[in-house]
């Protein structure tokens, strides 16, 4: 479910979903979703000498706690 959602969202942002890597880790109490997007050949990277640019691989993590409060 997480992989499909990320694929749709990345496409809606005008990015290439093939460059997004999604990893889902699950324990009895937590689900962790790690996303890495390879932006190394994105056109905005060509401006890296003029403006600060993000890292070539952008990584984000979301953690969802299961059950309880």
Order of alpha helices (4+ residues) and beta strands (2+ residues): alpha-beta-beta-beta
